[in-house]
Amino acid sequence: MYFMCQQEGSSFKIKPQGLSIVWGNDKRYWNIPESGPAVLIKVCWLEVTAKIPLSKLEPGIKYKVSFDVNLQPDAFGWNEIPIHIMAKIGKKGKYKWKRHVLGVPTNPPSKISISLDEPLQVTPAETNSGDILYFGLYEVWRKRWKGGLLIQEARVEPAST
């Protein structure tokens, strides 16, 4: 849901309230307050997605896609389960992805930034195509219960060269 993103120059920040979170409206699985992080209570299928129209991105710039998360001290199910960040340009684009193991929770929770290794570059033709940058955070393969994840924000920003 890209209408909830904050644009600062060439950078975009999407707070949890602007993300599409599978089962996000079900209080048994998620707590998504009007401000602050989204709190995962428990799910066996994690799918958190966002999108930005390519017309809002500058052609020729390489963009880094990332999510900032934390694990609550009582988080469970993350120790050996990889979480994936994925992004693609357009519906027919090929996903770029990266696997990340969150590990064990710390007290107090420390920020974990999950990003793609390789930035995405938008061409001038793509910015005028009416197409969209799709990206998300996923753990849908293991089907094990997990909880205690805090989602702070998603970001799309120019990659440093």
C-alpha positions as CSV (number, residue, x, y, z in Angstrom):
1,M,0.0,0.0,0.0
2,Y,2.3,2.7,-1.3
3,F,0.0,5.6,-0.3
4,M,1.2,5.4,3.3
5,C,4.9,6.0,2.4
6,Q,6.9,9.0,3.4
7,Q,9.1,10.4,0.6
8,E,12.2,12.3,1.6
9,G,14.1,13.3,-1.5
10,S,14.8,10.1,-3.4
11,S,14.2,7.9,-0.3
12,F,11.0,6.3,0.8
13,K,10.0,5.0,4.3
14,I,7.0,2.9,4.8
15,K,5.8,2.5,8.4
16,P,4.0,-0.8,9.3
17,Q,0.6,0.8,8.9
18,G,1.4,1.2,5.2
19,L,2.5,-2.3,4.7
20,S,0.4,-5.2,3.4
21,I,0.6,-7.8,6.2
22,V,-1.0,-11.2,5.7
23,W,-3.3,-11.8,8.7
24,G,-2.5,-8.2,9.8
25,N,-6.1,-7.5,10.6
26,D,-6.5,-10.5,12.9
27,K,-5.6,-9.6,16.5
28,R,-4.8,-13.2,17.3
29,Y,-1.7,-12.9,15.0
30,W,-0.7,-9.3,14.8
31,N,-0.9,-6.0,16.8
32,I,-0.5,-3.1,14.4
33,P,-1.0,0.2,16.4
34,E,-1.7,3.5,14.7
35,S,2.0,4.4,15.3
36,G,5.0,2.4,16.3
37,P,6.1,-1.1,15.2
38,A,3.9,-3.9,14.1
39,V,4.1,-6.7,16.6
40,L,3.9,-10.3,15.4
41,I,2.1,-12.4,18.0
42,K,2.3,-15.7,16.2
43,V,2.1,-16.9,12.6
44,C,3.3,-19.9,10.6
45,W,3.2,-17.9,7.4
46,L,5.0,-14.5,7.3
47,E,4.3,-12.3,4.3
48,V,4.8,-8.5,4.6
49,T,4.8,-6.6,1.3
50,A,4.9,-3.1,-0.1
51,K,5.0,-1.4,-3.5
52,I,6.1,1.9,-5.0
53,P,5.1,3.2,-8.4
54,L,8.2,3.4,-10.6
55,S,7.1,6.9,-11.7
56,K,8.1,8.1,-8.1
57,L,11.7,6.7,-8.6
58,E,14.5,8.5,-10.4
59,P,15.7,6.7,-13.6
60,G,19.2,5.5,-13.6
61,I,19.5,5.5,-9.8
62,K,20.2,2.2,-8.0
63,Y,17.9,1.6,-5.1
64,K,18.5,-0.4,-1.9
65,V,15.5,-2.2,-0.5
66,S,15.5,-3.0,3.2
67,F,13.4,-3.7,6.3
68,D,14.2,-2.7,9.9
69,V,13.1,-5.2,12.5
70,N,13.7,-6.3,16.1
71,L,13.1,-9.5,18.0
72,Q,11.4,-9.1,21.4
73,P,13.2,-10.9,24.3
74,D,10.4,-13.6,24.3
75,A,10.5,-14.1,20.5
76,F,10.3,-17.7,19.3
77,G,10.7,-19.7,16.2
78,W,13.5,-17.6,14.6
79,N,16.7,-19.3,15.7
80,E,17.3,-21.4,12.6
81,I,14.6,-20.3,10.2
82,P,15.7,-18.0,7.4
83,I,13.6,-15.0,6.5
84,H,13.8,-13.7,2.9
85,I,13.7,-10.2,1.5
86,M,12.6,-10.1,-2.1
87,A,12.1,-7.4,-4.7
88,K,11.3,-7.1,-8.4
89,I,10.4,-4.4,-10.9
90,G,7.1,-4.9,-12.6
91,K,4.8,-7.9,-12.5
92,K,6.9,-9.8,-15.0
93,G,10.2,-8.9,-13.4
94,K,12.5,-11.5,-11.9
95,Y,12.8,-11.4,-8.1
96,K,16.1,-10.5,-6.5
97,W,16.3,-12.0,-3.0
98,K,18.4,-12.6,0.1
99,R,18.1,-15.0,2.9
100,H,18.8,-13.8,6.5
101,V,18.7,-15.7,9.8
102,L,17.5,-13.5,12.6
103,G,19.1,-15.6,15.3
104,V,18.2,-15.4,19.0
105,P,16.5,-12.4,20.6
106,T,18.5,-9.9,22.7
107,N,17.5,-7.8,25.7
108,P,17.0,-5.0,25.0
109,P,16.0,-5.8,21.4
110,S,18.6,-4.7,18.9
111,K,17.8,-3.3,15.4
112,I,18.2,-5.8,12.5
113,S,18.4,-4.3,9.1
114,I,17.6,-6.8,6.3
115,S,18.5,-5.7,2.8
116,L,19.2,-7.0,-0.6
117,D,22.9,-7.4,-1.5
118,E,22.4,-6.0,-5.0
119,P,20.4,-2.8,-5.5
120,L,17.7,-2.5,-8.2
121,Q,18.2,0.0,-11.0
122,V,15.2,1.7,-12.7
123,T,15.6,2.7,-16.4
124,P,14.0,5.8,-17.9
125,A,11.6,3.6,-19.9
126,E,10.4,1.8,-16.8
127,T,9.6,5.1,-14.9
128,N,7.0,5.9,-17.6
129,S,5.6,2.4,-17.9
130,G,3.0,2.7,-15.2
131,D,4.7,-0.3,-13.5
132,I,5.5,-0.8,-9.9
133,L,8.5,-1.9,-7.6
134,Y,7.2,-4.8,-5.5
135,F,9.1,-5.9,-2.4
136,G,8.5,-7.9,0.8
137,L,9.7,-9.9,3.7
138,Y,8.8,-13.6,3.7
139,E,9.0,-16.8,5.7
140,V,6.4,-19.1,4.1
141,W,8.3,-22.3,3.5
142,R,8.9,-23.9,7.0
143,K,5.3,-23.7,8.3
144,R,6.6,-23.5,11.9
145,W,5.1,-21.1,14.4
146,K,7.1,-18.0,15.1
147,G,6.4,-14.8,17.0
148,G,7.9,-11.7,18.7
149,L,9.0,-10.0,15.6
150,L,8.7,-6.2,15.6
151,I,8.6,-4.5,12.2
152,Q,9.8,-0.9,12.4
153,E,9.7,0.2,8.8
154,A,10.6,-0.7,5.2
155,R,12.9,1.6,3.1
156,V,13.7,2.1,-0.5
157,E,16.6,4.5,-0.9
158,P,19.4,5.3,-3.2
159,A,22.3,2.8,-2.8
160,S,25.7,4.3,-1.9
161,T,28.1,3.8,-4.8
